[in-house]
Amino acid sequence: MSGSHVHAGSAGRRHLRPLVIAFVLVFTFMVVEAVAGFWTGSLALVADAGHMATDALGLGLAVAAIVAADRARTKGGRTYGLYRLEILAALANSVLLLAVALYVLWDAFGRFTDPQEVLTTPMLIVAVAGLIVNLVAWRLLRGGARESLNVRGAYFEVIADIAGSVGVILAALITILTGWPYADPLFAALIGVFILPRAWALGGQALRILNQAAPPGLDLEAVEAELLDIDGVIDVHDLHVWTLTSEMDVATVHLMTANGVDAHSILDEGRELLESRHGIGHATLQVEPEDHEECSEVNW
C-alpha cells in the first residue's frame, strides 16, 4: 500500500497576507457604509453595507481556516487536519449572501410602494469611496482566487460589491439629476438580484465537496481504464476520488495484479498517472495479487 501526499498549507499561507489586508479594508468601510446608509436613508447603501458585512465575515473565516488548517493537521485525531474549514467557510458565505439578497429585495419592494427621502450628496461620496476600497480588495484577492475555493468566494463577493458600489453611484446621480424617488430601491433590488446566482453557485460548489463527489470534469471511467492499462494490472476496483479542499483532490483504489508482478513498479506508475494526468496529488493505492481472496469490493 502506498500514499502520495501534497500539502496544501503552503498554498494557504501564500494567500494569508492579502486576505488579512482585504479583511481590514472591507470591515472598516463596511462600518462606514452602514452608518452612512441609515443616516442618508439609502437602501442601496444599506444593501451594499450588508454585502460588505458578509465579505468581511467571509474574509475573516478564510483567514481563520488557513491558520487553523496549518496549525492543526493531526491534533485530536484529525489526520486530514482542518482543511474542510475552508469549505465550511465558503458554504457559510453563500448562506449569508442569500439572506442579505432576500432581505434587500423585500425591503426594496416596500420602498416602491412608500418611497423615502434620501440624502444623495453624502450617499454619492460614500459610494465612490466604497468603490475604491472594493477595487483595492479585488486586486489583492485576484491571484488567490485561481487556487482556493474560499478565496474565490471572497473574490466573487468583492466583485459583486464593486457592481454594488457602481449601482449606488448611479442611484445617487439619477436622484440628484432627476429627483426620481425610485432610483435608490431599484438599484438596491438590482444588487440583491446580482448576488443571488453567485451565492447559489458558491453554495453548490461547497456542498459538492462536502458530499465527497468526484471533482467536476473528472471522468472516473477513464481513470479506471487508464489504471487498468498499466502493465501487470488485471483488475481495478474500489476507486474513489473526492476533493478534500481547494488544491487537494484525494483518491483511493485497489489494483489487482497478475501473480509475480513487481508491486513497486505498479505503485509508482499508478501514482504518477493519477498526479500527472488528473492532478490527484494525494493517492492511496492498494496492490493485490490475483490469488489474494480476502478483499471484497465495497459497493459505495
N, C-alpha and C positions, 0 to 999 in steps of 0.2 A: 504494500500500500504506500502511496506517495502523495505528498501535497506540494503545491506550488503557491507561494504567498507573495502578494503585493500589498504593501502597507499604504493606506490612504491618508494617514495622518499628516505626512509631509505636504500633501496637496492642500489639506485643510489649513495648515499653518500659513501657506502662501496667501490664502485669502483673508487671513485674520486682520491684518493691519488696515486694508481698505474697508473691510466691514466695520471695524470699530470707528474709523473716521466718518464713514457714511452714517452710522448709527447716531453719533453725536450731532452731526449736522441736521439730520432728519428729525430727531427728537426735539432739539432746541426749537427748530422752526415750527414743528407741529404745535407746540405750546403757543407760540406767537400767533399762528394762523387760527387756532381755536378761539383764543381771546378776541382776536380781530373779527372773526366770523360772528360771534354773539354781539360784539359791540356794534358792528355795522349792520347787523340784521341780514347778512348774506348767507343763504342756504348753500350756495355754491362754495363759499369759503369754508363753511362748517363741513360740507361733504369732503372737500379736499383735505381738511384737517383730520377728519375721521379716517380717511385713507392713509394719510401720513402717520397716524397713530398705529395702524396695522403694519405700515412699513417699519416703524421704529421697533415694534414688538418682534416683527419677523427678523429684523437685523439683529436684535438682541438675542433671539433664540438661535440664530445662525452662529453667532459668536459663542454662545454657551455650548452649542452642540459640538463645535470644533474643539473647544477647550476640554469638554468632558470626554469626548472620544479619544483625544490624545493622551489624557491622564489616567483613564480607567479601562485599559484594554482587557485586562484579565482579572481585575479585582472583583470579589464577590461571586466568583464562578462565571462571570460574563466573558466567555472565551472569545467572543467577537467584539468585546469592548462595548462602547455605547454609540457605535456608528449609526444605529437606527434613529437616534435622537434627531439627526438631520432630517430624516424623512417625516418624523412626527412633527417637527417644526414647520415643514412645508405644508403638511396637512392642516395644522393649526392656522397658518396664514390663509389658506384657502377658505376655511370656515369663517374666519373673521372678515375677510373681504366680502364674502357672500352676505354676511349680516349687515355690514356697512352699506352695501349696494341696495339691499332691500329697504333699509331704514330711509335712505336718501330718496328713493323712488316714492315711498309712502308719503314722506313729508312734502316732496315736490308736488304731488297730486293735491294735497291740501292747500298749498300756496297758489295753485292755479285757480282755485275757487275763492281764495281770500288772499290777494296779493298784499305783501308787506313792504313798507318803505325801507330802502337800503341806502347806506352812506357810501356812495360809489367811489369817491376820490380815495379815501383810505383803503377801500376794498381793492382798487386798482394797484395801489402802491404795494400792498401786502402780496397780491397775486404775482406781480413782477418779481419781487424778492423770492417768493416761493419757487418760481420758475428757475431762477439762478441756482438756488440750493439743490433742486432736483437734477439739474444738468450736471452739477458737480458730483452728486451721488451716482448718477448714471455712468459718468466717466470712470469713477472708482470701481464700479461693480462689473463693468463690461467684460473684462478679461476673465474673471472668475465664473461668470455665467455660462461659459462654454464647458466648464468642467464639473460644476457642482449643482445638483438639483436645488439645494437650499439657497445658494447664492442666486441661482436662476430665478427662484421665486421672488426674492427681494428685488432683483433686477427688473422683472416684469412689473412689479408693483411701482417701482420708481418711474418706469416708462408710462404707466397709467397716470402717475402723479404729474408727469410732465404734461400729458394731454389735459389733465385736470386743471393745471395752472393756466394753460392756454385758454381753456374754456372759461375760467373765472375772469381772465383778462378780457376776453371777448364780451362776456356778460356785462362787465363794468363799462366797457366802451359803448356798447349798444344802449345801455341805460342812460349814460351821460349824454350821448348824442341824440337819442330819440325820446327818452323818457318812458320807453315801453316797460311796464312793470313785470312782464313775464319772462324777461331775459334771464334773471337770476335762477328761478326754479327750473326753467327749461334747460339751462346748462348744467344745473345740479343733477337733473334727471339723466342727461346725456353722460355725465360722469358715472352715474350708477350703472347705466346700460353698458358702458365701456368696461367696467370692472367685472361684470357677471361672467362672460365667457372665459376670461383669463383665470378667474378664481376657480371655475368649474374644471378647466383643463389641468391646472396645477393640482387640484384635489384628486383628479383621476389618475395622474401620474403617481402621486404618493400612495394612493390606495392600491394601485397595481403592484408597487414594490412591496407594500405591507402584506399583500396576498401572495407574495412569492411567485408571481407569474414570471414566465421567461421574458428576458429583455425584448422590447419591441424590435421587430425586424430580424430576430434570430430564428432560423429555420431548424428546429430540433431534429427533423427527419434527415436534413442534410448533414448535421453534426454527427448523428448516429451513423450515417452511411460513410462519412469520411473516417470515422474511428474504425469502422468495420473493414475499411480498405487497408488499414495498417497490416503489413506482412506479419502473419502469425496469429492475428486476431480472427476468431471464428464466430464470435457472438458478442453483442453489446446489449446490456440491459441495465435497469435501474438508473437511467440517465435523468438527472435533474439539474436544471440551470435556473438561477434566480439572481436578482440584484440585492445585495446587502445594503449598499448605499451608493451614492454617486461615485463613479470611477472604480467600483468594486463589484464585478459580476463573479458569481461563485458557481461551481459545478461539482457534482459527484457522479461517478459512473463505475460500473463493473465491466471489465473486459475479460472475456473468456478466450484462452489461447490454446493452441494445439500443444500436446504434451512435448516437453523438451525444448520449447521456445524460451529464449532468454527474456526474463521478465524486465530486466533493467532497460533494454532497448525499447520495449513496449511502453514502459512508463515515460521514458524520455521523449519518444516520438509523439505519444498521446498528449503529454503536457505541452510540447512545442506547438502541436496542431491547434489545440484549444486557445493558446495565448496568441499566436501569430495570425491565425485566420479569423478568430472570433472575439479577440480581446478579453478572453476569460483568464484573468491573471491569478485566480485562486482556484485550483482544481485538485480534487482528491480522487485518485484512480485506484481501484482495487483490481488486481490481476488474479485470475483464477484459471488453473489448468483444466482442461476438458474433463478429466477424470475426478474432479472435485465435485462432491454431491451434496454438500451441506448448505449451499447458497440457494435460497428461494427468492425469486423476483418479487419485489414489492409492487403492488398494483395501485400506487398513488404517487 
